[in-house]
Amino acid sequence: MVRRFNIGSALLVAGSLFASVATPMAAMASTASSNLSVSASVSPSCTISTSALSFGSYDPVSANTSLALNGTGSVTTTCTNGASATIILDQGSNPSGGSSNAAPLRMMSNGSGNNLSYALYQDSARTTTWGNTAGTGLGVIGSGTSQTNTIYGSIAGGQNVPVGNYSDTVVATISF
């Protein structure tokens, strides 16, 4: 007896045969894996800039015979988030005799040998001198954004100085 197969039966038999061969091949595939370690180190970093402190007009004859002339400037820093830093202000270009980094005695000069004494402070009450050491500087903690701190200045009253323009240059430094 002769059996006849139609095309549909032939495809069904061929498909079944292929599926039975292909299934064990997928089961024989293997994988391996490994962990990739990823790391970075964030270093402390800071930038610093200042805005001028201008006292305006000092009048030793009437307004400032006994009263101080006060003014403010500022120092702006940007430090890495969490970085500890200290802002220090040096003694200036014309320090008075006896001046030290811890207790600066700053003076403005008119360029002709005449000086006008002044002081810089960390607080508005003008009681904490801003010095040039870690112990007399202003400590800050970075936030990753700019932080502005006021520099409070004062010229003591009663200084008998000649007419003229007086100036000084103070270097602001941030150590971190």
Stockholm file with secondary structure:
# STOCKHOLM 1.0

chainA/1-176         MVRRFNIGSALLVAGSLFASVATPMAAMASTASSNLSVSASVSPSCTISTSALSFGSYDPVSANTSLALNGTGSVTTTCTNGASATIILDQGSNPSGGSSNAAPLRMMSNGSGNNLSYALYQDSARTTTWGNTAGTGLGVIGSGTSQTNTIYGSIAGGQNVPVGNYSDTVVATISF
#=GR chainA/1-176 SS CCCCCCHHHHHHHHHHHHHHHHHHHHHTCCCCCCCCCCCCCCCCCEEEEEECCCCCCCCTTTTTSSSCEEEEEEEEEEECTTCEEEEEECCCSSCCTTCCSSSCCEEEECSSSCEEEEEEESSTTSCSBCCSSTTTSEEEECCSSEEEEEEEEEECTTCCCCSSCCBCCCCEEEEC
#=GC SS_cons         CCCCCCHHHHHHHHHHHHHHHHHHHHHTCCCCCCCCCCCCCCCCCEEEEEECCCCCCCCTTTTTSSSCEEEEEEEEEEECTTCEEEEEECCCSSCCTTCCSSSCCEEEECSSSCEEEEEEESSTTSCSBCCSSTTTSEEEECCSSEEEEEEEEEECTTCCCCSSCCBCCCCEEEEC
//
